[in-house]
Amino acid sequence: MPMFQLAVFAAAAVTSVQGHAFVLSPRSRQYVAFESQPKISCPHCSLERVPGFNYPDRINRGNAPFAEPGLSTVTQGPCGNNQGSHDYNTGGYNGVNGLQIERTYTAGEVIEFETCWNADHKGSYSIRLCRDPALVAKFTDPSYRPTQVEMTQAEECFQQGILPCHEVGSNGKRCDGVAMDSGCLEPWGCSTNKDWFYAPQSGWNLNNGGLGSCFTNGIYTRDSVRLPLDFSSNHTLLSWRWDTLGTYELYTGCIDVEVLPAGPTSYPTLSPTGAPTPPTSAPTPTPSGAPTPPTFAPTFAPTPPTSEPTLSPTPPPTTCAVAWESCGEGLGPCCAGHTCMGSVWDMMCYPTP
């Protein structure tokens, strides 16, 4: 089953850049940039700080963006911006190949996406699809930089195309903000919105567990969504958005994909039945003799189903943290050539200039 993963943006409203989360497979634009430029690109450092929804009847935690999933305004665009160093809204995003298709899907297919959470700020997250090909083309053209108006229009388009969590039964209660004990309370929008995924308020009780790679630390999750049956494109974008609970932060990011049309669903048209055509000559009689034995087609054994690949277990953590990994009290020092920096709640290793 196909899989998919990503990271997000940092705009002028951001006061600091810290490590948080990204979608890993298929590779997001953030992760593509990181693999090509690991010294200067942080795959989980794209974010935007926003004000909460300060309704008078809500307690402080409810003011966080996740309480009303998708309603906080995003100015960084649907693909994100790593505080100016990498603008992922452009098709070329600072020299990294933005025209590379990371995964090919089929309309109507259920796809998996995997996420690495470097800092567990909880909240709600979603996968979106914009059905406006002309608008999406502005974000896949490597020679074009979308305007702020176009980024706002694209974000609105992606918000109208959320791929619902509840349409895939294996997601279970992750689609229910109340049942998931995400911190969501009635009558907040998160209490009835089943399109988004929710993280538990107590924190993910998960680690790599051999399921995938989140570098040497972090939390790994795997979720599924279904693509629309009536949409196809030779190059479109899937956008991931995370509205946090623990901070006033939003994350966005994009994955370049192809969606093939679904196969035909109707039966073939048969020719109408009519009077038989008379033969043009008398039929040749069959000579008498022993009848010809019938020919049987060979029987082939069915092909066994292809099993899911066995993923390698996560290697044990190193004794020191490398670039963009968490550090500080209880986490060990940074490796040589790196400095532990950040707030008391979110320290990470930065390459030493």
N, C-alpha and C positions, 0 to 999 in steps of 0.2 A: 504494500500500500504506500502511495507517495507520502512524503513527509516534508514539513516546511517550518522555518524559523527566522527571527528578525530582531532589529534594534531601533532606536529613535533619535530625536532632534533636540538641539538647544538653541533658543532664540535670544534676542537682545534682552528679554525679560529675565533670563537666567542669571542668577547671582554667583553660581559656582557649578562646576562640572564634576559629577560623581558617578561611580559605577552603579548600575541598577539592573537592566535586563535587556535581552535581545533574542530574536528568533533565529535559530541556528540552521535549520534545514527544512526546505531548500534555502540556500544562502540569501540573506537579505543584502541590500546594497551596503549596509554598514559592515557586515561580515566579509563581503568581498573586498572592501577597502582595507579592512584589518589584515586579511591574509596577504594582501599585496604590499601593505605599508604598516607592519606591526609596530614600528617605533613611534609613529605619529598619529595612528588612528586607533581610537578606543571603540569597540563595537557596541558597548552598552552605555556610552556617555552622552547620548542624544536625549535631551529633555527640555521641557518648557515649564516654568513656574507660572501658575495662574491663581487668581483669587478663588476662594470657595464660594458656595452658594449660601449667602448669609441671610437665609430666611429666619425670621424671629422665632419660629416654633421649633427650630432645630438645635440640638446640642452641638458642641464643637466638632465632634467626630463626623457628624452628618454634614458639616460644611465642606468636607473634603470632596473632590471631584467625583469620586465613585458613587456617591449617594444618588446622583442623577446622571447615569452613564451617558456619555456623549454630548452633554449639554454645555460643558465648559468650552469656551472658544479657543481654537487652535490657530496661532498665527504663523507657525513654523512650516506649514504645509503638510500634506499627507505622508511625505517620505522623510521628513526630518532634516536637521542641519546640526552638525557637530560643532556648535559654537563658532561657526564661520570657517573652520578648517576644512570641512567637507560639506558641501551643499548637496544632499542626496535627492533633492527635487529635480535636478537636471539630469538628462540622459547620460552625460559623461562624468558627472560628479567628480570634478577635479582630476581628470585624467584616468579614472578607473572606468573600465568598459561597462557602460550602462546598457548596451544593446545585447548583452549576453543573456540568452534565455536560460534560466536556472532549472526549470522543470516544465515538462509538457503534461498536461492533464486532458481529460475528456469531459465534456459537459455532462452534468449530473453525477459526477464521480465524488465519492467520499474521500477526502484527503486528510492526512494527519499533519499537524504542525507541532514542532518541539520548541520549547522555550527554556532559556537559561536565565535564572533570576540571581543576579549577583548581590542584590540587596532586596530583601523581602518587604516591600512597602505595601503589600496586599492590595485590595481594591478589585477592580473589574477590568477585563480586557476583551478585545474582539478582533475578528478578521473581516475585512470589508472588500467590496468589489465595485468599481465605478463603471456604469454601463454606457458612458459617453465617450466613444472612441476618439472624437476630435479633441476633447479635453485631455484625455489620457495621453494622446500623442505628444502634447506639449511637455510631458514629463518623461518621455522615452527618446526624444530627439536630442542627441548629444551636442548639437550646435545651438540649442535654444535654452534660455533661462526663464522659467515661468515668472510672471509678475506676482505681486502680492494679491491682486484681485483674482488671478487665476488659481493661486494656491488656496484662497478662501473658497472659490467655486468648487475646486476639486475636493476639498475636505467635506463640503456639504454633499457632494455627489457620493463620496465613499460612505458617508453616514447614512445615506438612503439605501445603500447596498450591503448592509451587515449580513454576513452568512450566519444564520441563527445557530446558537449552541444547542437548543432544544430539538433540532431536527435530526440529531444523531443520538440514538439511545444510549450508546456507550459512554457519553459524557456524564450521565447520571445527574447527581445533585449539584454538579459544578455550574449548572445553568440556573440555579435557584439561590439568590443572594441570602435569603432567610435560612433555608435548610442547610446551606453551606456554612452557616455561622460566620458570615463575612463581616459582621458588624452592621449590616443593613437592618434598618427598622422600618416598620410600617408607619406612615404611608409614603415613605420615600419612593422615588421612581425605581430604585434598585429592587424593591420588594416585589414588583410585578413584571419587571423586564427580564424575560427568559432568553433573549437573544445573545446576551453577553455571558462571559465566563466570570466566575468569582473565586477569589482566593480566601482561604479560611483566616479568620481574625487571629486565631492562635498561632498562625504561621504554618507553612507547608511542612509536613512531617515526611519529607522526601529528601533524597540526595541522588547522586548519579546512579548508584545501585546497578551499574553495568548497563543501564539503558541507553546511555549516550555520553557525550563529552561536554562538560561545562568547565573546561580547563582543569585546574586543580582544586577548585572549590565551587560553591554555588548550588542552587537548587534546580533540578531538572523536571519539567513537566511535559506531558504529551496529550494533546487534545485533537478532536476531529470536527470538520465541518463538511457540508455538502455543497458542491458547485451548482449553480442554476442549470437546469436542463436546456434552457432556451438561449444560452449565451455562449459565444465562441469568439476567439480573436487570435491572430498569429503573434501578437505581442501586446499584453496588457499588464496591469499591476495588481497585486494583492497588497493591501495596506493593513498593518497591525497597529492597534491603538490600545494604550493602557492608561486608565484613569485611576490614580492611586488613592488609597485610604490614609496611609501614614504620613503623607506629605502632600503639599499642594503642587503636584507635578503631573504633567501629561507626557506621554511618549508616543511617537509615530514612526513608521518606517515602511519601506516597500520591498517587494520581491518581483522581479521580472519573470513572467511566465507566459506560456502559450496554452490556450484552451481549444482543443479540437471539437468540431461538432459531434454530437451523439450520432450513433448509427441509425439506420432507418428503423422505424417502429411499426410500419404498416406491412401487410402481406403483399407479395407481388401480384400485379394485375394479370388475370388469366384471359386468354382469347375467348371470345364468345363461341358457344356451341352452335354449329349450323349443319346443313346437309353435307354428307361426305362427298368429296370430289370423285367422280367416276374415273376409273383407270383409263389411260390412253391406249392400252393394249391388253390383250388377254394375259392373265397371270400365268407364269411358268409353273407347270405342275411340279410338285416335289417328288423326286424318284422314290420308289418304294425301297424299303430296307430297314435296317435297325435304326431306331430313333437316335438322334444326337443327344448325348447326355447334357443336362443343363450345366452351365458354368456358374460357379459361385464365387462371389468376391471374397478375398481373404479377410479374416477377422483379425483385427489388431487389438492388443491389450490397451486399455485406456491409459493415457499419460497421467502419472500421479501428480497431484497438485504441487506447485512450487512452495516450499516452506519459506517462512520469513527468515531473513538472514540472521545469523547469530551475531549479536553485537559484542564486541570485546569489552571486558570489564574495565572500569575506569582505573587508570594507573594510580598508585598511591601518591598522596600529595608530596611535593618537594619540601625540603626543610626551610626554604625561604620563598617569599612571594615575588613573582615576576611582574612585568608591566601590567597595570590595570587590575591587579588582584587586590583583594582586601588585605589590610595589614593592621597593626596596632595591638592593643592589649589582648592577650589570649590567642592571637593569630600568628605570631612570629614576625621576624624582621623581613625587610625587603632584600632581594638578592643584590649583589654588587652592581653598581651603576644605576640604582634606583633609590628614590627617597619616599618615605611614608608621609603623605600629606592628606589634608582634608579636615572635615569637622569631626568632633568627638564621636558622632554617630555613624560616620561613613568615611573611614580612612582607606586610602588605596595607594599603591606604589606607582609613582610617576618616574619615567626615565630621567636621570640626572642630566641636565644640559652639558 
